Amino acid sequence: MEQRISGHTGLLALIGSPVGHSGSPAMYNYSFERLGLDYAYVAFDIQVEEVKAALDAMKLFRMRGMNVTMPCKMEAAKHVDELSPAARIIGAVNTIVNDDGRLIGHITDGEGFVNNLRDHGIEVKGKKLTVAGGGGAATAIQVQCALDGAREISIFNIKDDFFPRTLETAEKIRAEVPDITVNVYDIADTDKMTEEIQSSDIFVNATIVGMKPMDGESVVKDLSAFRPGLVVADVVYNPEETRLLREAKEAGCICIGGKGMLLWQGVAAFRLYTGQDMPVEEVKERYF
């Protein structure tokens, strides 16, 4: 690393909390070195209330870009200069490009999720999905799956002060894709969640449940929700096999972890930063 860092090296970073477990620095730095690009990528543990200051520093240090992870995605969308169409609909960003001092926010999570499924031979077109979560990653997944032809999406989220935002997301999806059916439920309604998963083709955990320090927990309380052939996808990638995936696998489900989503959303972000394609197969073999 020290051999390729110079006074001209451009800086990129990941912000959010926690970030110590993230595989992004290794993935990006390998790709930069492999392609001969003069950039370095680091991670900063940033709380929601620190996001604006982090983006101000991004301009000050003329950083080329930032990835944004939980819980900062929605807050970051408030402090960029421009939003991509998808980021504007979703109200969150996971990728920020510094275009000569103008910060442009994008969301590549949904694209990453869909391409991760596709990489495992699963298409969302014509399928029913049940999605746990209403944050930035969850909303990106819901919107992208709707745009890619899902026939029905059932969303479960905590019924708190932010629950109306989940209802608004459902309305935006219906307006954008009139033929789709979108349902919104309280995640505390275990019986309804079990019922919806049982009638789904794909179940997605898009919450932080299962991530350390909640790695002993699962959003699915009733294991009768699982059946052979059900696709169960988790956005959590550390641990690689969450309790959700372990219990789903034991029930005969097709299980897809979150590492692939990290890869494919990173592929999209890498192109936004550099205009070049990440060496996907090499990165996959090396880190995934």
JOGITA-V198794 format. One record per pair of residues at least 12 apart in sequence whose C-alpha atoms are under 10 Angstrom apart, sorted by the first residue. I is the first residue (numbers start at 1). J is the second residue. Records with the same first field share a line. If there is no record, write none. Layout:
I->J  J
This chain:
1->29  30  33  40
4->33  36  37  38  39  40
5->38  39  40
6->38  39
8->38  39
9->37  38  39  40  63
10->37  38  39  40  41  61  62  63  64  65
11->38  39  40  41  42  58  61  62  63  64  65  66
12->25  28  29  39  40  41  42  43  58  62  63  64  65  66  67  96  97  98  273
13->25  28  40  41  42  43  44  58  63  64  65  66  67  68  96
14->41  42  43  44  45  46  65  66  67  68  69  94  95
15->42  43  44  45  46  47  48  50  51  54  55  66  67  68  69  70  71  72  73  76  94
16->43  44  45  46  47  48  50  51  67  68  69  70  71  72  73
17->43  44  45  46  47  48  68  69  70  71  72
18->43  44  45  46  47  69  70  71  211  212
19->43  44  45  46  68  69  70
20->43  44  45
21->43  212  237  238  239
22->43  69  237  238  262
23->43  237  238  259  262  263  287  288
24->41  42  43  67  262  263  266  287
25->40  41  42  43
26->41  42  283  286  287
27->41  262  263  266  267  278  279  280  282  283  284  286  287  288
28->40  41  42  263  266  267  270  278  283
29->41  42
30->278  279  282  283  286  287
31->270  277  278  279  280  282  283
32->270  274  278  279
34->278  279  282  283
35->276  277  278  279
37->274  276
39->63  64  274
41->65  66  67
42->66
43->66  67  68
46->68  69  70  71  72
47->70  71  72
48->70  71  72  73  74  75  76
49->72  75
50->72  75  76
51->68  72  73  75  76  77  78  79
52->75  76  77  78  79  80
53->79
54->66  76
55->76  79  80  96  98  103
56->79  80  103
58->96  97  98  101  103
59->98  99  100  101  102  103
60->101
61->101
62->98  99  100  101
63->97  98  99  100  101
64->96  97  98  99  100  101  103  273  274
65->95  96  97  98  99  103  104  105  269  270  272  273  274
66->94  95  96  97  98  103  105  269  273
67->93  94  95  96  97  105  106  107  108  266  269  270
68->92  93  94  95  96  105  107
69->93  94  95  109  136  137
70->94  135  136  137  207  208
71->135  136  137  208
72->92  93  94  135  136
73->91  92  93  94  95  105  107  135  136  137
74->87  90  91  92  93  94  135  136  137
75->91  92  93  136
76->91  92  93  94  95  96  105
77->90  91  92  93  94  95  96  104  105  106  107
78->91  92  93  105
79->103  104  105
80->93  96  97  98  102  103  104  105  106
81->96  98  101  102  103  104  105
82->96  97  102  103  104  105  106
83->96  103  104  105  106  107
84->104  105  106  107
85->105  106  107
86->105  106  107  108  110  140  143  144
87->104  105  106  107  108  136  139  140
88->105  106  107
89->139  140  143  169  172  173  176
90->107  135  136  137  138  139  140  141  142  143  165  168  169  172  173
91->105  107  135  136  139  140  165  169
92->105  106  107  135  136  137  139  140
93->105  106  107  108  109  136  137  140
94->106  107  108  109  136  137  140  265  266  269
95->107  108  109  265  266  268  269  270  272  273
96->269  272  273
97->269  272  273  274
98->273
99->273
106->268  269  272
107->136  137  140  265  268  269
108->137  140  141  144  261  262  264  265  266  267  268  269  272
109->136  137  138  139  140  141  144  235  261  262  264  265  266  268  269
110->136  137  138  139  140  141  142  143  144  145  261  264  265
111->140  141  143  144  145  148  261  264  265  266  267  268
112->140  141  144  258  260  261  262  263  264  265  266  267  268  269
113->137  138  140  141  142  144  145  204  233  234  235  258  259  260  261  262  263  264  265
114->141  144  145  148  260  261  264  265
115->260  261  263  264  265
116->233  256  257  258  259  260  261  262  263  264  265
117->231  233  256  257  260  261
119->260  261  264
120->254  255  256  260
122->202  231  254
123->145  148  149  150  202
124->144  145  146  147  148  149  150  151  201  202
125->145  146  147  148  149  150  151  152
126->145  146  148  149  150  151  152  180  201
127->145  146  149  150  151  152  153  200  201  202
128->145  149  150  151  152  153  154  180  181  182  196  197  199  200  201  202  203
129->142  145  146  150  151  152  153  154  155  182  196  197  199  200  201  202  203  204  231  232
130->142  152  153  154  155  156  182  183  184  193  194  196  197  198  199  200  201  202  203  204  205  232
131->153  154  155  156  157  184  193  196  197  202  203  204  205  206  207  233  234
132->154  155  156  157  158  185  186  187  193  203  204  205  206  207  209  219  220  234
133->155  156  157  158  166  187  204  205  206  207  208  209  219
134->155  156  157  158  162  163  165  166  167  169  184  206  207
135->157  162  165  166  206  207  208
136->206  207
137->206  207  235
138->155  157  166  204  205  206  207  235
139->155  165  166  169  170  173  206
140->169  206
141->204  206  235
142->154  155  169  170  173  182  204  206
143->169  170  172  173  174  176  177
144->173
145->173
146->173  174  176  177  178  179  180  181  182
147->173  176  177  180
148->177
149->177  179  180
150->177  179  180  181
151->177  179  180  181  182
152->179  180  181  182  183  200  201
153->170  173  180  181  182  183  184  196  200  202  203
154->170  181  182  183  184  185  193  196  197  200  203
155->167  169  170  182  183  184  185  186  187  193  196  204
156->183  184  185  186  187  188  189  190  192  193  196  205  206
157->184  185  186  187  188  189  206  207
158->185  186  187  188  189
159->185  186  187  188
160->186
163->184  185  186
166->184  185
167->182  183  184  185
169->182  184
170->182  183  184
171->183
183->196
187->219  220
188->219
190->219  220  221  222  225
191->221  222  225
193->219  220  221  222  225
194->220  221  222  223  224  225  226
195->224  225
196->225
197->220  224  225  226  227  230  232
198->224  225  226  227  230
199->225  230
200->225  230  231
201->229  230  231  232
202->229  230  231  232  233  253  254  255
203->225  226  230  231  232  233  234  255
204->219  231  232  233  234  235  256
205->218  219  220  232  233  234  235  236  244  245  258
206->219  233  234  235  236  258
207->219  234  235  236
208->234  235  236
209->234  235  236  242  243  244
210->234  235  236  237  238  239  240  241  242  243  244  245
211->235  236  237  238  239  240  242  243
212->236  238  239  242
214->242  243
215->236  238  239  241  242  243  244
216->242  243  244
217->242  243  244
218->242  243  244  245  247
219->243  244
220->243  244  247  248
221->244
223->244  247  248  251
224->248  251
225->248  251
226->247  248  249  250  251  252  253
227->248  249  250  251  252  253  254
228->248  249  250  251  252  253  254
229->251  252  253  254  255
230->248  249  251  252  253  254  255
231->248  249  252  253  254  255  256
232->244  245  248  249  253  254  255  256  257
233->245  248  253  254  255  256  257  258  261
234->255  256  257  258  259  261
235->256  257  258  259  260  261  262
236->257  258  259  261  262
237->256  257  258  259  260  261  262
238->257  258  259
239->257  258  259
240->256  257  258  259
241->255  256  257  258
242->257  258
244->257
245->257
259->284  287  288
260->284  288
262->288
263->278  280  283  284  287  288
264->278  280  284
266->278  280
267->279  280  283
